[in-house]
C-alpha cells in the first residue's frame, strides 16, 4: 500500500512539475508574441511615413526596423542585468558602483556600434537616403526636426554657418539616440546636445530670454479681435 502511495505521489509531483513548466513556457511564448506585435506596430508606423508603394518592400523594411528593436532590446537587457548585479554587489559604495557601471556601458558600446552600422546598411539597400533619415527620425520621436525648427523660431538671426552647426550637432545626437533603450535615454542624449548648442549660441552673443520671447510670439495664436 505504501509503495502504491509513493508511486502515486511521485506521479503527481511529476505531473505538477510538467504543468508548471508548460505554463512557464506558454507565458514566455505569450510575452514574446505580445512584444513582437508591439515592435511590428512601431515599425509599421515608421514605414507608413516613407511612401513605399511596393508591398513586398514594405514588409521587408518593416521587418528590418522591428528586428532592430529586438536586437537592441537584447543588448540592453544584458547590459541592464549586469548593471543591476553590480549595484547590488557594490552596496552603499556609489563611487565603485558608478565606475563599474561605466565599464559595462563602455563594453556594450562596440556591440551597439556594430548593430547600428549593420542596421543602416540593410536600410540603405532598400531605401533612399531621405527615407533612411525618416526612419531615424521615427526611431527618435522626430526630435531632430522639431528641435531644429524651434531653434530657428527662437533665433531668427542665425547665420547659415550657425544653422549648419546646430543641424550637425542634432544629427550627431540622433545617431546616438537611435541606440537608446528607452524614451528617457534617447531624450537624454538630445538634452546633452541641446546644452552644447545653447552654450554655443550664448558665446556667440545671443540672448536666451529674448529667444524665449521670440518663440512665444511665433507660437501665439491671433486673437479673435485681430483681422484674419
C-alpha positions in Angstrom: 0.0 0.0 0.0 2.8 2.4 0.9 4.6 1.6 -2.3 1.5 2.4 -4.4 1.1 5.6 -2.4 4.7 6.6 -3.1 4.3 5.9 -6.8 1.1 8.0 -7.0 2.9 10.8 -5.1 5.8 10.8 -7.4 3.5 10.7 -10.4 1.5 13.7 -9.0 4.7 15.6 -8.4 6.0 14.9 -11.9 2.7 15.9 -13.4 2.6 19.1 -11.4 6.2 19.9 -12.5 5.3 19.3 -16.1 2.3 21.5 -15.9 4.3 24.3 -14.2 7.0 24.1 -16.9 4.3 24.1 -19.6 2.7 27.2 -18.0 6.0 28.9 -17.8 6.7 28.1 -21.5 3.3 29.4 -22.5 3.9 32.6 -20.5 7.2 33.2 -22.2 5.7 32.5 -25.6 2.7 34.8 -24.9 5.1 37.6 -23.8 7.3 37.2 -26.9 4.2 37.2 -29.1 3.0 40.4 -27.4 6.4 42.0 -27.8 6.5 41.0 -31.5 3.2 42.7 -32.1 4.4 45.9 -30.3 7.6 46.3 -32.3 5.8 45.4 -35.5 3.3 48.1 -34.8 6.0 50.6 -34.1 7.8 49.7 -37.3 4.6 49.9 -39.3 4.1 53.5 -38.1 7.5 54.4 -39.3 7.2 52.6 -42.6 3.9 54.5 -43.2 5.8 57.7 -43.5 8.1 56.5 -46.2 5.8 56.5 -49.2 6.6 52.9 -50.2 4.2 51.5 -52.8 5.8 48.1 -53.2 4.0 45.8 -50.7 6.9 43.3 -50.5 9.4 46.1 -49.8 7.1 47.5 -47.2 7.2 44.1 -45.3 11.0 43.9 -45.7 11.6 47.3 -44.3 9.1 46.7 -41.5 11.0 43.5 -40.6 14.3 45.3 -40.7 13.1 48.0 -38.3 11.3 45.5 -36.0 14.4 43.4 -36.0 16.5 46.4 -34.9 14.1 47.0 -32.0 14.5 43.3 -30.9 18.3 43.3 -31.3 18.7 46.5 -29.3 16.5 45.1 -26.6 18.6 42.0 -26.2 21.8 44.1 -25.8 20.2 46.5 -23.4 18.6 43.7 -21.3 22.0 42.0 -20.9 23.6 45.4 -20.1 20.9 46.3 -17.5 21.2 42.9 -15.9 24.9 43.4 -15.4 24.4 46.9 -14.0 21.8 45.7 -11.6 24.1 42.9 -10.3 26.9 45.4 -9.9 24.8 47.8 -8.0 23.7 45.1 -5.6 27.3 43.9 -5.2 28.6 47.4 -4.6 26.1 48.2 -1.9 26.5 51.7 -0.5 29.8 52.3 -2.3 28.4 54.6 -5.1 31.8 55.5 -6.4 32.7 51.9 -7.0 29.3 51.2 -8.5 29.5 54.2 -10.9 32.9 53.1 -12.1 31.9 49.5 -12.8 28.6 50.6 -14.4 30.6 52.9 -16.8 32.8 49.9 -17.6 29.7 47.9 -18.6 28.4 50.7 -20.7 31.8 51.1 -22.4 31.9 47.3 -23.1 28.4 47.5 -24.6 29.2 50.4 -26.9 31.1 48.4 -29.6 28.1 46.0 -29.8 25.7 48.8 -30.3 28.0 50.5 -32.9 28.3 47.2 -34.9 24.5 46.7 -34.8 24.0 50.4 -35.8 26.2 50.1 -38.9 24.6 46.8 -39.9 21.1 48.2 -39.5 21.8 51.3 -41.6 23.4 49.1 -44.3 20.3 46.9 -44.5 18.1 50.0 -44.7 20.2 51.6 -47.3 19.9 48.6 -49.5 16.1 49.2 -49.6 15.6 52.9 -49.1 16.9 56.3 -50.4 19.0 58.5 -48.0 15.9 60.7 -47.4 13.8 57.7 -46.4 16.6 56.4 -44.1 16.6 59.8 -42.4 12.8 59.4 -41.9 13.4 56.1 -40.3 16.0 57.6 -38.0 13.5 60.4 -37.0 10.9 57.7 -36.4 13.1 55.8 -34.1 13.9 59.1 -32.1 10.4 60.6 -32.0 11.2 63.3 -34.5 13.2 65.2 -32.0 15.8 66.5 -34.6 13.4 68.3 -37.0 11.2 69.5 -34.1 14.2 70.9 -32.1 15.8 72.4 -35.2 12.6 74.2 -36.1 12.3 75.6 -32.5 15.9 77.0 -32.7 15.0 78.7 -36.0 12.0 80.4 -34.3 13.9 81.3 -31.2 16.9 82.7 -33.1 15.7 84.1 -36.5 19.0 86.0 -36.8 21.1 82.8 -37.1 23.8 82.8 -39.8 23.9 79.9 -42.3 27.1 78.7 -40.6 25.3 78.6 -37.2 22.3 76.8 -38.6 24.7 74.2 -40.1 26.5 73.7 -36.8 23.2 73.3 -34.9 21.9 70.8 -37.5 25.2 68.9 -37.4 25.0 68.5 -33.6 21.4 67.5 -33.6 22.2 64.9 -36.3 25.0 63.5 -34.1 22.6 63.3 -31.2 20.1 61.4 -33.4 22.7 58.8 -34.4 23.4 58.2 -30.7 19.8 58.3 -29.6 18.8 55.7 -32.1 20.6 53.1 -30.0 19.0 54.1 -26.7 16.9 51.6 -24.8 14.1 53.9 -23.6 12.4 57.2 -24.4 14.2 58.8 -21.4 17.6 57.6 -22.6 17.0 58.9 -26.1 15.8 62.3 -24.9 18.8 62.5 -22.5 21.1 62.3 -25.5 19.4 65.2 -27.2 19.4 67.0 -23.9 23.2 66.9 -23.7 23.5 68.2 -27.3 20.9 71.0 -26.6 23.2 72.1 -23.7 26.1 72.2 -26.1 24.1 74.2 -28.7 22.8 76.7 -26.0 26.4 77.3 -24.8 27.5 77.8 -28.4 24.7 80.4 -29.0 25.4 82.1 -25.7 29.1 82.6 -26.6 28.0 84.0 -30.0 26.2 86.7 -28.1 22.6 85.5 -28.4 20.1 86.4 -25.6 18.3 83.3 -24.3 15.5 85.4 -22.7 14.9 87.2 -26.0 14.9 83.9 -27.7 12.1 82.6 -25.5 10.1 85.7 -26.3 10.6 85.1 -30.0 9.3 81.6 -29.6 6.2 82.7 -27.7 5.5 85.3 -30.4 5.9 82.7 -33.1 3.6 80.2 -31.5 1.0 82.7 -30.2 -2.5 82.4 -31.8 -4.0 85.6 -33.1 -6.9 86.8 -31.0 -10.4 86.8 -32.5 -10.4 90.6 -32.5 -7.4 90.7 -34.8 -8.1 90.8 -38.6 -7.6 87.4 -40.3 
